[in-house]
Amino acid sequence: MILTEKKKKPDTVLNEKEDVFILGIETSCDDTCAAVVKNGKEILSNVISSQNEIHEKYGGVVPEVASRKHIEMIDVIIKEALDKADISSHKISAVAVTNRPGLLGSLLVGVGASKAFSYYNKIPLIAINHLKAHIFANFLADDRLVFDSEEKYISLIVSGGHSSLYIVNEGLDMKEIGHTVDDAVGEAFDKVARYLNLGYPGGPVIDRISRNANSGFVEFTRPMLESKDFNFSFSGIKTALIYRTKKFPELMNEKNIPDLAASFQAAAVDVLVQKTIKACEKFNINKVLVSGGVAANSKLRHEFIQASSKKNIKIYIPPPRLCMDNAAMVASLGYFEFKNGHLSDLDIDVYSRTDL
């Protein structure tokens, strides 16, 4: 399965000597984001309005609440991004916006604002796939990455909604080779954290309390580790933790919670790292791009570095601020789509799933 983009030639020829300023807009879930990126690499601004505190009491994102908050914040965030970049709207070359995959109501807010900005300023509109944009967080963070050569990469995208492996080919085509068959890893972190009364979002708090804990406290099975494909399963680890604590209630004592969380985290991370390394060996690719919110997890970063050094594989992981949903990655991808003439019409729609 190949991810491809609709191609439309630009109305004007791009002058390669001119600087290109892309306004990126990202509202696929619960963060309202806008950024300005120059020439695909230089972040002039990257503004994020988080809704974590709003959704914390629900233990997860409530779509209707998220979309209403986006409506409140979108104009404010776009203005702040322009102000921080010290650039006026008429100097923006194009606007890039996430239109898939994500929560439909949330996506509609960002796409609607982008259409208005594009129409008013008479500049091109570029529809962006959120998953593909995550890869460009790596590009923004590392000057050594080149996406217009014959180089191939294994890409692991891990977040609250996605846990997938891809081969990234020349021209930025993405071929999926594996995905989660149940919960995404970030979703499993959230559910475990809620069960252990640790709060929301679960990933950061489990990461924090696990750093000095015993990750071998409970030896959880690594689901699908020996399967012949590159798919993942994380629901079983979560269920195993719940069943274990029901059988042995003393595990829920406050002093045991960090060790319990660390044991769950170790199992989830182990599966992600080992399956990604196996994909490198299977397809004879020695470069890995890790992105998405879970890529900020310190255990995951450490284990990838350890495994890559043993296998002579190069691992690219963005700094934590670029792992989370942000509009800089959207603007960066937008720049390359703009250069290649991949523009969109004002009648673009939104999609809850990607076209993979």
N, C-alpha and C positions, 0 to 999 in steps of 0.2 A: 504494500500500500504506500503510495507516494503522495506527499503533501505538495500541491502545486497552487499557484496563485493566478488569478485572472489577470491577463495582460492587456494593457491599453496604452497606446503610444501617447506621450505628452503632447499638448498643443504647441509648445515651444521647445526649441532645442536647448538643452542645458549647457551653459557655458562652464567648462571644466575649471576655468580660472576664478570663477566667482564662488564666494563662500555660500554654503547652503545651510539655512537655519530651519530645523524641523521642530514644530510644536507637537509633542506627544501627549496623548490623553489615554488614561487607563482607568476603567471602572468595571472590571469584569466580576468583581466580588464585593468586598466591603471596604476597600481603600479607594478614596478619591485622589487621583494622581494626575499631575501635569508637569511637563518638563520641556526645556528647550535644549537641543543638542546641535552643536555646530559641526558640519562635515562628518557626521556619523560617529565621532569619537570624543569630542570635547563637550562635557556636560556644563552648560551655563547655569542651569537650575534644575532641581529635581524635588518637587514638592509633593508630600504625601500627607493626606488627612486620614488617620486611622479611626476605625469604628470599634476597636477591641473592647473598650469600656462599655459601649452600648450593648454589645452582644454577649458580654461575659455572663450576665445573669441568666441567659438562655442556654449557655453551654455550647453555643455554635451560632453561625450566621443565620439570621432570619431574613429571607430574601426581600420581603415587603419593606421591612424596616431599613434594610441596606439601600434600596432604591430611593426611598424617600429622603434619606440622609444625603445621598448623592445629589439629588435635586437642590437641596439647600446649599451644598458646598461647591458645586462644579464651577460656577462663575467666579467665586472667590479664589479657588485654587488656580484656575487659568490665569487670572489677573496677577496673582502672587508669583506664578512661574515667569510671566513676562517681566514683572518688576524686578525679580531677583536676577534675571538674565540681563537686565538693563537693555531691553530691546522693545521696540514698538511693534504692534501687530502687523503693520504694513511692510515690515522687513522679514516677516516669516515667509519662507519659500513654499511650504506645504504643511498640512496638518495630518498626522498619522494617529489612528485611533483603533483600539482593540474592538473588534466586532464579533469575536468568537475565540474559544468557547468561554462560557461563563453563565452567570445568572441573567436571564433575559431582561428583567426590569432594570438591573444595574447597567448592563450593556447599552440599553436604549438611551439612558441618560448621557453617557459619554458620546455615543454616536450622534445623538441629536445636537449636542453642543458643538461637535466637530463639524457637522453639516452646516450649521449656522455660521461658524467661524470661516469655513471654506467659502461659502456663498458670499458673505459680506465682504471678505477681503479678496475675493476673486483669485483664490489660489487652489492648487490641487488638493484632493482628499485621497488618503491612502488607507485602505482597510488592512488591519494587522491581525494575524493569528497570535493569540496570547502565548501559546506554547513555543512557537518559533521565536517570538520576542525574547523569551527567557534565555535562549542561547546567546543573544546579543548582550546580555549582562556580562558574559565571558569576554566578548569582544571589547566592550567598554573598559574592562579591567586589565586587559593584557594586550600590549601592542604587538606581541609576537604572533597573535592569531591572524590568519589570512583566510578569508572565505571565498576568494575568487580564483583559487588555484585548484589543482587536482587532489589536494589533501582531503583525506576522509577522517571523520571523527565518530566515536561512539558518544552519544549524548544521553545522559540520564537526567530526566526532569522529574523532580520530586516535590510535592506540595500537598496542601490539604485536599486538592481535587484531582491530582494527577500523580501517577507513578508509572513512568513509561521509559522504555529504551528505544533509541533510534540510531540509525546510521545516517550521518549528515554527509551528503555527497557534494560534488562540485555544483555550483549554482544554487546551493542551499536547499536542495531537495531533501526531504526528510522521509526515510523509510522506517516505519515502525517495525521493530523486531520483538517487542515484548511489552506487556502492560499488566497492571494489577487486575486480578479476576474478581476482587471484592473491594474492600476499603483501600483508598489511597493511604500511603504511609502517614501523611500529616493528619488525615482523618482518624487513623488508629491512635496516634498520639493524643489527639483531642479527647477521644472516647475513654482512653485509659486514665488520662488526667482527671476527667470528670468523675470517673468511678472512684479514684483515689482522693477526691475532693481537693485537687490541687489548683483548680481554676482554669481559665481560658485566656488565650490559646494554650494548648497543652504542650506543644513542642518546646518552646523556650523554658517553661518551668521544669519540665522533665530533664531537659539538658542541664539546667542549673543545679538541681538537687542531686543529679547523678554523678557529678564531677569527682566527688570524693567518696562515692559509695561503692559497694561491692557488686559488680556486674555479674558475678557468678553465684549470687545468693540463691537464685532459682535458675535452673538450666532449662530454658524454654526451647522447644523444637523449632528448627528453622524451616518453615513451610516452603515446599517446592524447590528447595535448594538443589536437589538431585534430579529434578525434572529435566526432560530433554529439550525443553523450550526455554525462553527467557522471560516468562511471565512471573508475576509476584502474587503473594497472598499474605495479607497482614491481619485479617479478621481472626484467623485461628490463634495467633499469638495473644491477641486481646482476650479472646474467649478462654484460652488456657489460663491466663492470669486470673480471670474472674472465678473460674472453677477451682483453681488452686486455693484462692482465699476463702471460698465457701467451705472447702474441705478442711482448711487449716486457718480458722478465724484469727489466730494470733499473728498471722502475717500482716494483718491490717493495723497492728499496733503502730503508733506514731514513729517509733524508732526504726521500724522495718520499712517504712514507705520509701525512703531514698534508695535502699537496696533493691526493693521490688521494682521501682521505676527504672533503675539502672539495668536490671536484668532484662526487662522488656525492651529497652532501648538497644541493648547489645544485640539481641536477637534480630530486631528489625534492621539495624545497621549492617549486621553480618550478611544478611540476605542481599541487601542492596549492593554491597561492595563485591561480594563473591560472584554474583550473577553478572555484574558489569565487567569484571575482569575476565570471566568466561566468554563473554561476548567479544572482547578484544582478541582473545586467543582464537575463537571460532572464525572470525572474519579477518584476522591478520591486520588489525588496526591497533596502533600503539598510542593513540591520543584520545583522552576522554574529557568531555565537557560536562560538568555537573552544575545544575542550576535549579531554581525553584526555592521556595521558602525553607524546606527541610535541609537544603544545602548549607544553611547557616549553622546547623547542628555541629557542635564541636567534636563529638564522638565520630560522626560521619566523616568530617574533614580529616581527623587524625587517622582513622582507619584507611581511608583512601590514600593518604600520603605513605603510610606504612606498606600497604599492599603494592602500590605503584613502584616503590623503590626496589622491591624484590623482583618485580616482573619487568622492569625497564619500560614502564608505561608512564607517559606524561599526563598528569592530572591538572585540569584547569578548573578552579573554583572561584567565583567572584567574591569580593568582600561581602560580609553579611548584609550591608545596606542595599546591595544590588541583588541579593538573593530574593528578597521579598518583592511582592508586586510593586512595580514602579513604572513611571512613564518614560524614563530615560531609555530603557531598553526598547520601548515601543518607538521612540523617536529615532534611535539608532538604526533599527531595522527599517523604519520608514525612509531613512536617507538612502539606503541601498535599493529599496523598491523604487524610490523616486528616480535615482540614477538609471535604473533599468527600464523606466517607463511603465512600471506596474501601478497604474493609477486606478481610482475607483470613481463610479458615478455617484451622484447625490441620492440615488435610490437604493443604496446598499442596505441590506437587512442585518439582523443580529441572529446568532445561532448559539444554542446552549452547548452543542457539541462541535468538535472540530470535524473537518471533512475527511479525516483519516478513516 
